């Protein structure tokens, strides 16, 4: 049984949603079918995050580099994004979710902006959870834009060079308006960050899941959070000393009994 502590939840969770194309290929289907199933996974995970009480969830939906994919795939992704925003509008507004979007939003087609912009405005006062969609987003690009803004402020005399601090740079990052991510999850079995929330994840806990995104569900999210809650976050400081018997165990070759998890159940404790 998975045990998730209600008092020790990550405040901000980011997810790199990977594996749609491979999911489709394994089934002999077109890649767009994987993206369609992936949009259903988004719905499941957003609902699970809201039920758990997460304050912020950021989903890497479309990277700046994804524009280089085949045109028909990009067009299909934009239509799926539009359909998702239309179908989830009621649930977002009725459940106190504030929809946010970060990235080069100006590059999105008009059919997406026509539904994205009104939903962002209509949900801007919601306080239960912030759902951020990273669209046409890149972590390096976001850092470069923030540095450019600071440079302009120095040039125009609004800022002194010595005022450029890590916090000053961080305040120019739209993706971090909800705080640094505490936990970043990547699905699909890959072990890389792929230009996601680069500045903010300096001390984030990372969780890599072998589950392809279309198959990712609430239990997978709970497992990632349960794993997060078993870690000690040190932020560059010295951690708590291990008990003497644990130190001895680490110096021996004795095997430790693995944690048994029943993925069919979740118990929220605390």
C-alpha positions as CSV (number, residue, x, y, z in Angstrom):
1,X,0.0,0.0,0.0
2,X,1.3,3.5,-0.9
3,X,1.4,5.9,2.0
4,X,1.3,9.6,1.1
5,X,1.7,12.0,4.0
6,X,-0.8,14.9,3.8
7,X,1.6,17.2,5.7
8,X,4.7,16.6,3.5
9,X,3.4,17.1,0.0
10,X,5.6,18.8,-2.6
11,X,4.2,22.3,-3.2
12,X,5.1,22.5,-6.9
13,X,5.4,19.4,-9.1
14,X,6.6,19.5,-12.7
15,X,6.1,16.7,-15.2
16,X,7.9,15.9,-18.4
17,X,5.3,14.0,-20.3
18,X,7.3,11.6,-22.5
19,X,6.4,8.5,-24.4
20,X,3.3,9.3,-26.5
21,X,5.0,8.4,-29.8
22,X,6.5,5.2,-28.5
23,X,3.1,4.2,-27.0
24,X,1.5,4.5,-30.4
25,X,4.4,2.8,-32.2
26,X,4.1,-0.2,-29.9
27,X,0.5,-0.6,-31.0
28,X,1.1,0.0,-34.7
29,X,-0.8,3.2,-34.5
30,X,-0.1,6.7,-35.8
31,X,1.8,9.0,-33.4
32,X,-1.3,11.3,-33.1
33,X,-3.1,8.4,-31.4
34,X,-0.4,8.4,-28.7
35,X,-0.9,12.2,-28.2
36,X,-4.6,11.7,-28.0
37,X,-4.2,9.1,-25.2
38,X,-1.7,11.4,-23.6
39,X,-4.3,14.1,-23.3
40,X,-6.5,11.7,-21.4
41,X,-3.6,11.1,-19.0
42,X,-3.3,14.8,-18.4
43,X,-6.9,14.8,-17.3
44,X,-6.3,11.9,-14.9
45,X,-3.2,13.4,-13.4
46,X,-4.7,16.9,-13.0
47,X,-7.6,15.4,-11.1
48,X,-5.4,13.3,-8.9
49,X,-3.1,16.3,-8.1
50,X,-6.2,18.4,-7.2
51,X,-7.5,15.7,-4.9
52,X,-4.2,15.4,-3.2
53,X,-4.0,19.1,-2.5
54,X,-1.0,20.0,-4.6
55,X,-0.6,23.8,-4.9
56,X,1.0,23.9,-8.3
57,X,1.4,21.5,-11.2
58,X,3.5,22.3,-14.3
59,X,3.2,20.1,-17.4
60,X,5.7,20.2,-20.2
61,X,3.2,20.1,-23.0
62,X,5.2,21.5,-26.0
63,X,8.8,22.6,-26.2
64,X,10.3,25.3,-28.2
65,X,12.2,22.6,-30.1
66,X,9.0,20.6,-30.9
67,X,8.2,23.1,-33.7
68,X,10.8,21.2,-35.7
69,X,8.7,18.1,-35.8
70,X,6.7,17.1,-38.9
71,X,4.1,19.8,-39.7
72,X,1.2,17.3,-39.6
73,X,2.2,16.2,-36.1
74,X,2.5,19.8,-34.9
75,X,-0.9,20.6,-36.4
76,X,-2.4,17.6,-34.7
77,X,-0.9,18.6,-31.3
78,X,-2.3,22.1,-31.6
79,X,-5.8,20.7,-32.3
80,X,-5.5,18.3,-29.4
81,X,-4.4,21.2,-27.1
82,X,-7.4,23.3,-28.3
83,X,-9.8,20.3,-27.7
84,X,-8.3,19.7,-24.2
85,X,-8.8,23.4,-23.2
86,X,-12.4,23.3,-24.5
87,X,-13.3,20.0,-22.8
88,X,-11.7,20.9,-19.5
89,X,-12.8,24.4,-19.2
90,X,-15.7,23.6,-16.9
91,X,-13.7,21.3,-14.7
92,X,-10.9,23.9,-14.3
93,X,-13.3,26.7,-13.4
94,X,-15.5,24.5,-11.1
95,X,-12.6,23.2,-9.1
96,X,-10.8,26.4,-8.3
97,X,-7.9,25.7,-10.7
98,X,-6.0,28.7,-12.1
99,X,-4.7,28.0,-15.6
100,X,-1.4,29.5,-16.4
101,X,0.8,29.2,-19.5
102,X,4.6,29.8,-19.9
103,X,6.8,29.9,-23.0
104,X,6.7,31.7,-26.3
105,X,2.9,31.9,-26.3
106,X,2.9,34.3,-29.2
107,X,4.0,31.4,-31.5
108,X,0.9,29.4,-30.8
109,X,-1.8,29.4,-33.6
110,X,-4.8,31.6,-33.3
111,X,-7.1,28.6,-32.8
112,X,-5.3,27.8,-29.6
113,X,-5.0,31.4,-28.3
114,X,-8.7,31.9,-28.9
115,X,-9.5,29.3,-26.1
116,X,-6.3,29.6,-24.0
117,X,-6.4,33.3,-23.3
118,X,-10.0,33.5,-22.2
119,X,-9.6,30.5,-19.8
120,X,-6.4,32.0,-18.3
121,X,-8.3,35.3,-17.7
122,X,-11.5,33.6,-16.4
123,X,-9.5,31.4,-13.9
124,X,-7.0,34.0,-12.7
125,X,-8.6,34.5,-9.3
126,X,-8.8,30.7,-8.5
127,X,-6.7,29.7,-5.5
128,X,-7.0,25.9,-5.0
129,X,-4.3,24.9,-7.5
130,X,-2.3,26.5,-10.3
131,X,-2.0,24.3,-13.5
132,X,0.7,25.6,-15.7
133,X,1.1,24.5,-19.3
134,X,4.6,24.9,-20.7
135,X,3.9,25.7,-24.3
136,X,6.6,26.6,-26.9
137,X,8.8,26.5,-23.8
138,X,12.5,26.1,-23.2
139,X,14.4,26.5,-20.0
140,X,17.5,28.0,-21.7
141,X,15.3,30.4,-23.7
142,X,13.6,31.5,-20.4
143,X,16.9,32.2,-18.8
144,X,18.1,34.1,-21.8
145,X,14.9,36.2,-21.8
146,X,15.3,37.0,-18.1
147,X,19.0,38.0,-18.6
148,X,18.0,40.2,-21.6
149,X,15.4,42.0,-19.4
150,X,17.9,42.6,-16.7
151,X,20.5,43.9,-19.2
152,X,17.9,46.4,-20.6
153,X,17.1,47.6,-17.0
154,X,20.8,48.2,-16.4
155,X,21.3,50.0,-19.7
156,X,18.3,52.3,-19.0
157,X,19.5,53.0,-15.5
158,X,16.7,51.3,-13.7
159,X,19.1,48.7,-12.2
160,X,22.7,48.6,-11.0
161,X,24.9,45.8,-12.2
162,X,25.4,44.8,-8.5
163,X,21.7,44.4,-8.2
164,X,21.7,41.4,-10.5
165,X,21.4,38.5,-8.1
166,X,20.1,35.0,-8.3
167,X,16.9,36.2,-6.8
168,X,16.6,39.0,-9.3
169,X,17.1,36.6,-12.2
170,X,14.6,34.2,-10.6
171,X,11.9,36.9,-10.4
172,X,12.0,37.3,-14.1
173,X,11.2,33.6,-14.7
174,X,7.5,33.2,-15.5
175,X,7.7,29.4,-14.8
176,X,8.7,30.1,-11.2
177,X,5.8,32.4,-10.2
178,X,4.5,29.5,-8.2
179,X,7.9,28.8,-6.7
180,X,10.7,26.4,-7.5
181,X,9.6,22.9,-8.3
182,X,10.0,20.5,-5.4
183,X,9.6,17.4,-7.5
184,X,10.1,16.9,-11.2
185,X,8.8,13.7,-12.8
186,X,9.8,12.3,-16.2
187,X,7.8,9.5,-17.7
188,X,8.8,7.2,-20.6
189,X,12.0,5.7,-19.2
190,X,14.4,8.4,-20.3
191,X,16.8,10.0,-17.8
192,X,17.3,13.6,-18.9
193,X,15.7,17.0,-18.2
194,X,15.2,18.1,-21.8
195,X,15.4,21.9,-21.2
196,X,12.6,21.9,-18.6
197,X,12.6,24.4,-15.7
198,X,16.4,24.6,-15.7
199,X,16.8,27.5,-13.3
200,X,14.2,26.4,-10.9
201,X,15.1,22.7,-10.6
202,X,18.5,23.4,-9.0
203,X,17.4,21.6,-5.8
204,X,14.4,19.7,-7.1
205,X,14.0,16.0,-6.4
206,X,13.9,14.0,-9.6
207,X,11.8,10.9,-10.2
208,X,12.1,8.9,-13.5
209,X,9.3,6.6,-14.3
210,X,9.4,3.8,-17.0
211,X,5.7,4.2,-17.6
212,X,4.9,5.8,-21.0
213,X,2.8,9.0,-20.5
214,X,-0.5,7.6,-22.0
215,X,-0.4,4.9,-19.3
216,X,0.6,7.2,-16.4
217,X,-2.2,7.5,-13.9
218,X,-3.0,8.5,-10.3
219,X,-1.1,5.6,-8.8
220,X,2.0,6.5,-10.7
221,X,1.8,10.1,-9.4
222,X,1.2,8.8,-5.8
223,X,4.3,6.5,-6.1
224,X,6.4,9.5,-7.2
225,X,5.2,11.6,-4.3
226,X,5.7,8.7,-1.8
227,X,9.2,8.3,-3.1
228,X,9.8,12.1,-2.7
229,X,8.6,11.9,0.9
230,X,11.1,9.3,1.8
231,X,14.0,11.5,0.7
232,X,15.9,14.1,2.8
233,X,16.2,17.4,1.1
234,X,19.4,19.2,2.1
235,X,19.7,22.2,-0.3
236,X,23.5,21.9,-0.2
237,X,23.7,21.6,3.6
238,X,24.8,18.7,5.8
239,X,22.1,16.1,6.3
240,X,21.0,14.5,9.5
241,X,23.5,12.0,10.8
242,X,22.5,8.4,10.1
243,X,21.8,6.2,13.2
244,X,24.8,4.0,14.2
245,X,23.2,0.8,13.2
246,X,22.3,2.2,9.7
247,X,25.9,3.2,9.2
248,X,27.0,-0.3,10.0
249,X,24.5,-1.7,7.6
250,X,25.9,0.4,4.8
251,X,29.4,-0.9,5.5
252,X,28.3,-4.5,5.3
253,X,27.2,-6.6,2.4
254,X,23.9,-7.5,4.1
255,X,21.0,-7.0,1.8
256,X,18.0,-4.9,2.9
257,X,14.5,-6.1,2.6
258,X,12.8,-4.1,-0.3
259,X,9.8,-2.0,0.4
260,X,6.6,-3.7,-0.6
261,X,4.1,-1.5,-2.3
262,X,0.6,-2.4,-3.3
263,X,-0.2,-0.2,-6.3
264,X,-3.9,-0.9,-6.1
265,X,-4.4,1.2,-3.0
266,X,-3.3,4.6,-1.6
267,X,-3.7,5.8,2.0
268,X,-3.2,9.5,2.8
269,X,-1.8,9.8,6.3
270,X,-1.0,12.7,8.6
